[in-house]
Amino acid sequence: MKNDKDVAQTVGHFIDGRRVADTARTQPVFDPATGLSHRSVALASRSTVEAAIASAQAAYPAWRNTPPPKRARVMSRLKTLLEEHADELTALITAEHGKVLADALGELQRGIENVEFASYAPELLKGEHSRNVGPGIDSWSEFQPLGVAAGITPFNFPAMVPLWMWPMAVACGNSFVLKPSERDPSAPLRIAELALEAGLPPGVLNVVNGDKEAVDTLLADPRVKAVSFVGSTPIAQAVYSAGCAAGKRVQALGGAKNHAVVMPDADIGNAVRAMMGAAFGSCGERCMAVPLIVAVGDATADAMIAGLKAEIAGMKVGPGTDNGNDMGPLVTKQHHEKVRGYVDQGVAEGAKLLVDGRGVKVPGHDGGYFIGPCLFDRVKPGMKIYQEEIFGPVLGIVRVASLDEAMRLIDEHEYGNGTCIFTRDGEAARHFSDHIEVGMVGINVPLPVPVAYHSFGGWKRSLFGDLSAYGPDAVRFYTKRKTITQRWPSAGVREGTVYSFPSNR
């Protein structure tokens, strides 16, 4: 293992408070707007991951005993540093992910909100106390940290999703090993350096870049007590199964196929504008994207299509560094080919392609992974573009006759991450939100992503585990409850032996 300065163009790891590189295995990191690689990322070996775990374990006892107010002050300083370095961080995100700078800034801001929530640790970690539960006996519960926790995060939010995890974990007194996506590793690594600058002791947060070898090491090592994961459903299920089998606490957030129901009484203009951002923002590469509109009635579908086609015609697709563009490229060449394949499949299965973004050309960026917005009509259950998560700028219209039919389609889908309804009818909205089998619901809100002081999580095959990400659930996930019952007999008082079960009588 050598200092990262010796490998100037290789993104390494962050272990025990310094950048290191394990360069026996590397892979290129691409600029999605050009298709060119100007740096590589080191893929951690098992021994490198174990070194990160050892660093976290060594740092844990002192950090566990650090008073929560002191931990909270580190989070407060980190929030300020993230805001001060926002331009730098958004540039790193856009350079490696491809999303436009406005999307990158929005992502970072939502991550900063979670850092701010973590700064409330003294309040969040308060236990419960009961006096005189029995004669001279007091009882209380408190929340204690688990030890070393780990996070495995996806490419689509290289700043936000890691900030869902480790700030609350360390605010609760744990130490942490983060394994971000190897496709866009620079932003989470830079944020770890800012955390050190904010006062987080070396070893409390470690970052290892890598592939399956790194993930498998984290899942198998008994020193890691909890694992949080965000990614595709098949891998989420595998991580959950392997982590639980190893005796770890695991939360694994998987995929999604979010439906937006548009009622005949909806404000069509508002619904169209909302769906443009929900379907095509961040090039559709987010688990809360809305790739399906379930239009109740043909007139509703026709009105939505007319509005969407007009809006799409004005969209600008190009490099994310240009603030005049609405949508950047997809993250990799492989993903670009996959999304194009879904569009091909939709046509082959009989859906009507109204807007075809496959032929989009961006001058000067012939090697970039660009695809324009795609709009399908007459999408039906059973089609691949209906059933599977595309993770690209592909929006489909499904026509139904009633709200009940729309809800049945949503409930029958394997995913239950997010959904929304556009309507002016309060009764319909209330019925929908009460009965739909989905974890996050929007009413005239297309992306019902909870704020930092609520928790994020879907239902069905969108979440494996009992606790959601960030917010109040994160406090419970990264701590374990201990209940203590105490009695101090008065001097001179003597009692006989009691064999019955303790009682407050």
C-alpha positions in Angstrom: 0.0 0.0 0.0 1.4 3.4 -0.9 0.6 7.0 -0.6 -1.9 8.2 -3.2 0.5 11.0 -4.3 2.5 8.3 -6.0 -0.5 7.5 -8.2 -1.6 11.0 -9.2 -4.4 9.9 -11.6 -5.7 7.0 -9.4 -8.5 7.6 -7.0 -7.5 5.6 -3.9 -9.0 5.1 -0.5 -9.2 7.0 2.8 -8.0 5.0 5.8 -7.1 6.2 9.2 -7.3 9.8 8.2 -5.2 9.8 5.0 -5.5 8.9 1.4 -3.9 5.6 0.4 -3.9 3.6 -2.9 -3.9 -0.1 -3.3 -3.2 -0.2 -7.1 -2.7 -3.9 -7.8 -6.1 -3.7 -9.5 -7.7 -0.6 -11.1 -10.4 0.3 -13.5 -11.0 3.5 -15.5 -13.3 6.3 -14.4 -15.0 7.9 -17.4 -16.4 11.3 -18.2 -19.9 10.3 -19.4 -20.1 13.5 -21.6 -17.1 12.5 -23.7 -16.6 8.8 -23.1 -13.0 9.5 -22.2 -11.1 8.4 -19.1 -8.7 10.8 -17.4 -8.2 8.9 -14.1 -8.7 5.4 -12.7 -10.0 4.1 -9.4 -8.1 1.6 -7.2 -10.1 -1.6 -6.4 -9.4 -2.5 -2.8 -8.1 -6.0 -2.0 -9.4 -7.9 0.9 -6.4 -6.8 3.0 -7.1 -3.2 2.2 -10.7 -3.5 3.3 -9.6 -5.3 6.4 -7.2 -2.5 7.2 -10.1 -0.1 7.0 -12.1 -2.2 9.3 -9.2 -2.5 11.7 -8.8 1.3 11.7 -12.5 1.8 12.4 -12.4 -0.8 15.2 -9.4 0.9 16.8 -11.1 4.3 16.7 -14.4 3.1 18.0 -13.8 3.0 21.8 -12.7 6.6 22.1 -15.4 7.8 19.7 -18.1 5.8 21.5 -17.1 7.6 24.8 -17.0 11.0 23.2 -20.0 13.0 24.5 -22.9 13.4 22.0 -22.6 17.2 22.1 -19.0 17.0 20.9 -20.0 14.5 18.1 -22.8 16.9 17.1 -20.4 19.9 16.8 -18.3 17.9 14.3 -21.5 17.5 12.2 -22.3 21.2 12.5 -18.8 22.0 11.3 -19.1 19.5 8.5 -22.3 21.1 7.3 -20.6 24.4 7.0 -17.6 22.9 5.1 -19.9 21.1 2.7 -21.7 24.4 1.9 -18.4 26.2 1.4 -17.1 23.5 -0.9 -20.4 23.0 -2.8 -19.0 24.2 -6.2 -16.0 21.8 -5.9 -18.2 18.8 -4.9 -20.8 19.4 -7.6 -18.1 19.6 -10.2 -16.7 16.2 -9.1 -20.2 14.7 -9.2 -20.9 16.0 -12.7 -17.5 15.1 -14.1 -18.0 11.4 -13.1 -21.8 10.9 -13.1 -22.8 13.2 -15.9 -25.8 14.9 -14.2 -26.2 18.6 -14.8 -24.7 20.9 -12.2 -28.2 21.9 -10.9 -29.0 18.3 -10.2 -25.7 17.7 -8.5 -26.2 20.7 -6.3 -29.7 19.5 -5.4 -28.3 16.1 -4.5 -25.6 17.7 -2.3 -28.2 19.9 -0.5 -30.3 16.9 0.4 -27.2 15.2 1.8 -26.3 18.3 3.8 -29.8 18.2 5.4 -29.0 14.7 6.7 -25.7 16.0 8.2 -27.8 18.8 9.9 -30.2 16.2 11.3 -27.2 14.2 12.6 -26.1 17.3 14.5 -29.3 16.9 16.7 -27.7 13.7 18.2 -27.9 14.8 21.9 -31.7 15.1 21.5 -32.1 12.1 19.4 -30.1 9.8 21.7 -32.0 10.7 24.9 -33.3 7.6 26.6 -36.4 7.1 28.7 -36.5 7.1 32.5 -39.1 5.8 35.0 -38.7 6.5 38.7 -40.0 4.2 41.4 -41.1 1.3 39.1 -40.9 -0.6 42.4 -40.1 0.3 45.9 -36.9 2.3 45.7 -36.3 1.0 42.1 -35.7 3.2 39.0 -35.6 2.0 35.5 -34.3 3.6 32.3 -33.4 2.8 28.7 -30.6 4.2 26.6 -29.4 3.9 23.1 -25.8 2.6 22.7 -23.8 2.3 19.4 -23.2 -1.0 17.7 -19.5 -0.7 16.9 -18.2 -0.7 13.3 -20.9 -0.1 10.7 -20.5 -0.2 6.9 -22.3 1.4 3.9 -22.4 0.3 0.3 -23.7 3.0 -2.0 -24.7 3.3 -5.7 -23.5 5.5 -8.6 -26.6 7.6 -9.0 -26.1 9.7 -5.9 -22.4 9.7 -5.0 -22.8 12.4 -2.4 -26.3 12.2 -1.1 -26.7 8.4 -0.3 -23.4 8.2 1.6 -24.6 11.2 3.6 -27.8 9.3 4.4 -25.7 6.7 6.2 -22.4 7.6 7.9 -23.2 11.0 9.5 -26.0 9.5 11.6 -24.0 6.4 12.3 -21.0 8.3 13.6 -23.2 10.8 15.5 -24.7 7.8 17.3 -21.1 6.8 18.4 -20.2 4.2 15.8 -17.2 4.1 13.5 -17.8 3.5 9.8 -16.4 2.0 6.6 -18.0 3.3 3.3 -17.8 1.5 0.0 -19.0 4.0 -2.6 -19.6 3.2 -6.3 -16.4 2.7 -8.2 -18.0 4.6 -11.2 -17.9 8.0 -9.5 -15.6 7.7 -6.4 -14.2 11.2 -6.1 -17.0 13.1 -4.3 -17.4 10.7 -1.3 -13.6 10.6 -0.9 -13.4 14.4 -0.8 -16.3 14.6 1.7 -14.4 12.2 4.0 -11.4 14.6 3.9 -13.8 17.5 4.8 -15.1 15.4 7.7 -11.5 15.0 9.0 -11.1 18.8 8.7 -14.4 19.2 10.7 -12.9 17.4 13.6 -13.8 13.7 13.0 -11.0 11.7 14.5 -8.9 9.5 12.1 -10.4 6.0 11.7 -13.9 7.0 12.6 -14.8 7.2 8.9 -12.9 5.2 6.3 -13.6 4.9 2.6 -12.6 2.0 0.4 -13.3 1.9 -3.3 -13.8 -1.5 -4.9 -15.9 -4.1 -6.4 -17.4 -7.4 -5.3 -14.3 -8.4 -3.4 -14.7 -5.3 -1.2 -18.4 -6.0 -0.6 -17.9 -9.6 0.2 -15.1 -8.7 2.7 -17.4 -6.3 4.5 -20.2 -8.8 4.6 -18.1 -11.6 6.0 -15.9 -9.8 8.6 -17.3 -10.3 12.1 -16.0 -6.9 13.2 -18.7 -5.2 11.0 -21.9 -5.2 13.1 -24.3 -3.4 10.7 -24.5 -2.9 6.9 -26.6 -0.4 5.0 -27.0 -0.8 1.2 -28.6 1.0 -1.7 -28.7 -0.5 -5.2 -30.6 -2.9 -7.4 -33.1 -5.4 -5.9 -31.2 -8.6 -6.8 -28.0 -7.3 -5.1 -30.0 -5.8 -2.2 -31.6 -9.2 -1.6 -28.2 -10.9 -1.8 -26.6 -8.4 0.6 -29.4 -8.8 3.0 -29.3 -12.6 3.0 -25.5 -12.7 3.3 -25.3 -10.0 6.0 -28.1 -11.6 8.1 -26.5 -15.0 7.8 -23.3 -13.5 9.2 -25.3 -12.2 12.2 -25.3 -8.5 11.1 -28.0 -5.9 11.3 -28.8 -5.1 7.6 -31.0 -2.6 5.8 -30.9 -3.0 2.0 -32.8 -0.7 -0.3 -33.5 -2.0 -3.8 -35.1 -1.0 -7.0 -38.3 0.7 -8.0 -40.9 1.2 -10.7 -42.8 4.2 -9.6 -46.3 5.0 -11.0 -47.9 8.4 -11.2 -51.7 8.3 -11.3 -53.3 11.2 -13.2 -57.0 11.7 -12.6 -59.4 13.3 -15.0 -59.8 16.3 -12.7 -56.1 16.9 -12.3 -54.4 20.2 -13.2 -52.9 18.9 -16.4 -50.4 21.7 -16.8 -49.0 21.1 -13.3 -48.9 17.4 -13.8 -47.0 17.7 -17.0 -44.4 20.1 -15.5 -44.0 17.8 -12.5 -43.6 14.7 -14.7 -40.9 16.3 -16.8 -38.7 16.6 -13.8 -39.7 13.3 -12.3 -39.1 11.3 -15.4 -36.1 13.1 -17.0 -34.3 14.8 -14.1 -30.8 13.3 -13.5 -31.4 11.4 -16.8 -33.9 9.2 -15.0 -31.1 7.6 -13.0 -32.8 7.7 -9.6 -34.9 5.2 -7.6 -37.6 7.9 -7.1 -37.9 8.7 -10.8 -41.3 8.2 -12.3 -41.2 6.2 -15.5 -44.9 5.4 -15.7 -48.0 7.6 -15.9 -51.2 5.8 -15.2 -53.8 8.0 -16.9 -57.4 7.5 -15.9 -59.4 7.9 -19.1 -58.3 8.4 -22.7 -58.9 12.1 -22.5 -56.5 12.4 -19.6 -53.9 10.4 -21.5 -54.2 12.4 -24.6 -53.9 15.7 -22.7 -50.8 14.5 -20.9 -49.2 13.4 -24.1 -49.9 16.7 -25.8 -48.3 18.6 -22.9 -45.3 16.3 -22.5 -44.5 16.4 -26.3 -44.5 20.1 -26.2 -42.2 20.3 -23.1 -39.9 17.6 -24.5 -39.4 19.5 -27.7 -37.9 22.4 -25.7 -35.5 20.2 -23.7 -31.7 20.7 -24.2 -29.5 17.6 -23.8 -25.7 18.0 -23.4 -22.8 18.0 -21.0 -23.8 18.5 -17.4 -21.2 21.3 -17.1 -23.3 23.6 -19.3 -26.0 25.2 -17.1 -28.2 25.7 -20.2 -28.8 22.0 -20.5 -31.7 20.2 -19.0 -30.3 16.7 -19.1 -26.8 15.2 -19.2 -25.5 11.8 -20.3 -26.1 8.4 -18.8 -23.3 7.2 -16.5 -21.5 4.5 -18.6 -21.4 3.1 -22.1 -22.8 -0.2 -20.8 -25.8 1.5 -19.2 -26.4 3.6 -22.3 -26.6 0.4 -24.4 -28.9 -1.1 -21.8 -31.4 1.8 -21.8 -31.4 1.9 -25.7 -32.1 -1.9 -25.5 -35.2 -1.2 -23.4 -36.5 1.3 -25.9 -35.9 -1.2 -28.7 -37.8 -3.8 -26.7 -40.7 -1.5 -26.0 -41.2 -1.0 -29.7 -40.9 -4.7 -30.4 -43.5 -5.5 -27.8 -46.1 -3.1 -29.3 -45.9 0.1 -27.2 -46.2 3.2 -29.3 -43.0 5.3 -29.3 -44.1 8.9 -29.6 -40.7 10.6 -28.9 -37.5 8.7 -29.8 -34.4 10.0 -28.1 -32.1 7.3 -29.4 -30.7 9.4 -32.2 -29.8 12.5 -30.2 -26.5 14.0 -31.2 -24.5 16.4 -29.1 -22.0 18.4 -31.2 -18.4 17.9 -30.0 -19.3 15.0 -27.8 -19.7 12.1 -30.2 -18.3 9.7 -27.7 -20.6 10.7 -24.9 -23.3 8.5 -23.5 -26.3 10.6 -24.5 -29.8 9.6 -25.1 -32.7 12.0 -25.4 -36.1 11.8 -23.6 -38.2 8.9 -24.8 -42.0 8.8 -24.5 -44.2 5.7 -25.0 -48.0 5.4 -25.2 -50.0 2.2 -24.9 -47.7 0.6 -22.4 -49.2 -2.5 -20.8 -48.4 -4.7 -17.8 -46.2 -7.6 -18.9 -44.1 -5.5 -21.2 -40.5 -5.2 -20.1 -40.6 -1.4 -20.1 -43.5 -1.7 -17.7 -42.2 -4.4 -15.4 -38.5 -3.7 -15.1 -36.5 -0.7 -13.7 -34.9 1.0 -16.7 -33.0 3.8 -14.9 -33.0 6.1 -17.9 -35.1 8.9 -19.5 -37.9 6.6 -20.7 -41.5 7.5 -19.8 -44.5 5.3 -20.5 -48.2 6.1 -20.6 -50.6 3.4 -19.3 -54.3 3.9 -20.0 -56.9 2.7 -17.4 -60.6 3.3 -16.9 -60.7 4.0 -13.1 -58.7 4.8 -10.0 -59.4 1.3 -8.7 -57.8 -0.2 -11.8 -54.8 2.1 -11.4 -54.3 1.1 -7.8 -54.6 -2.6 -8.6 -51.8 -2.2 -11.2 -49.6 -0.5 -8.6 -50.3 -3.0 -5.9 -49.6 -6.0 -8.2 -46.2 -4.7 -9.1 -43.2 -6.3 -7.3 -41.8 -2.9 -6.2 -43.4 -0.6 -3.7 -40.9 2.3 -3.4 -42.8 5.5 -4.4 -46.0 6.6 -6.1 -48.0 9.8 -6.5 -51.5 11.0 -7.6 -52.5 14.2 -9.4 -56.1 15.2 -8.5 -58.2 18.0 -7.1 -60.4 15.5 -5.3 -59.5 15.2 -1.6 -61.5 12.1 -1.1 -59.7 10.3 -4.0 -56.3 11.4 -2.7 -57.1 10.3 0.9 -58.4 6.9 -0.4 -55.2 6.5 -2.5 -52.8 7.4 0.2 -54.5 5.2 2.8 -54.8 2.0 0.8 -51.9 2.0 -1.8 -49.3 -0.7 -1.0 -46.3 1.7 -1.4 -43.9 3.1 1.1 -43.7 6.8 0.0 -46.7 8.6 -1.5 -47.1 12.0 -3.1 -50.3 14.0 -3.6 -49.7 16.4 -6.4 -46.0 15.9 -5.6 -44.2 13.8 -8.1 -41.1 12.8 -6.0 -42.2 12.2 -2.5 -38.7 12.0 -1.1 -39.0 12.5 2.7 -37.1 15.4 4.3 -34.1 14.5 6.6 -36.2 14.3 9.8 -38.5 11.7 8.3 -37.3 8.3 7.0 -36.9 7.0 3.4 -37.9 3.5 2.5 -40.2 1.6 0.2 -42.3 -1.6 0.6 -42.3 -5.0 -1.0 -39.1 -5.7 -3.0 -37.9 -2.2 -2.7 -36.6 -2.6 0.9 -35.1 -5.6 2.8 -35.1 -5.1 6.5 -37.3 -3.6 9.2 -35.9 0.0 9.3 -35.8 2.7 6.6 -32.9 5.0 5.7 -32.0 8.2 7.6 -34.3 10.2 9.9 -35.7 8.5 13.1 -35.2 5.0 11.7 -31.5 5.6 11.2 -31.1 6.4 15.0 -32.7 3.0 15.7 -30.7 1.2 13.0 -27.3 2.4 14.3 -28.0 1.9 18.0 -29.2 -0.9 20.3 -31.4 -0.3 23.2 -30.2 -1.2 26.7 -32.6 -1.1 29.7 -31.2 -0.7 33.2 -33.1 -1.3 36.4 -31.4 0.0 39.6 -32.0 -0.1 43.3 -30.0 1.3 46.2 -31.2 -0.1 49.5 -31.4 2.3 52.4 -28.7 1.9 55.0 -29.8 -0.5 57.8 -32.7 -2.0 55.9 -32.6 -5.8 55.6 -35.0 -8.0 53.7 -35.4 -11.7 53.4 -34.7 -13.6 50.2 -37.4 -13.2 47.5 -38.0 -16.1 45.1 -41.0 -14.8 43.2 -40.7 -13.0 39.9 -39.9 -9.3 40.4 -43.0 -7.1 40.7 -43.8 -3.6 41.5 -46.4 -4.6 44.1 
